[in-house]
Amino acid sequence: MEADRATVLIVDDEVLNRDLLEQELAAAGYRTLSASSGIEALEMAARARPDLILLDAMMEGLDGFATCARLKAAEATRGIPVIFLTALADTEVKLRAFRAGAVDYVTKPFQPEELLA
């Protein structure tokens, strides 16, 4: 049954956020991978081909918007759905996420039910 579980790549530069997301998703039956930067996420996504990417919008270095745009530009990762994680309630941030190729967003702090939905 292990092979049937969906894999989620969690991308966040805050270790506590990654840990919390990994715990919630693992408890719900998902396999998780995690990356602490946009560059690491690009490499990991191309190699592992996860079923979904949870991507923090605001990160040092390559931010979530640039990371998402690169994911969508690459043949190997173009089809992987991206959901942004953001602490910002600003509409412009959400619009930027959708323009970069995201399919949805979750506002931090998140409720476990919202994340799993």
Buried (B, 14 or more C-beta within 10 A) or exposed (E): EEEEBEBBBBBBBBEEBBEBBBEBBEEEEBBBBBBBBBEBBBEBBBEEEBBBBBBBBBBEEBBBBBBBBBBBEEEEBEEBEBBBBBEBEEEEBBEBBEEBBBEEBBBBEBEBEEBEE
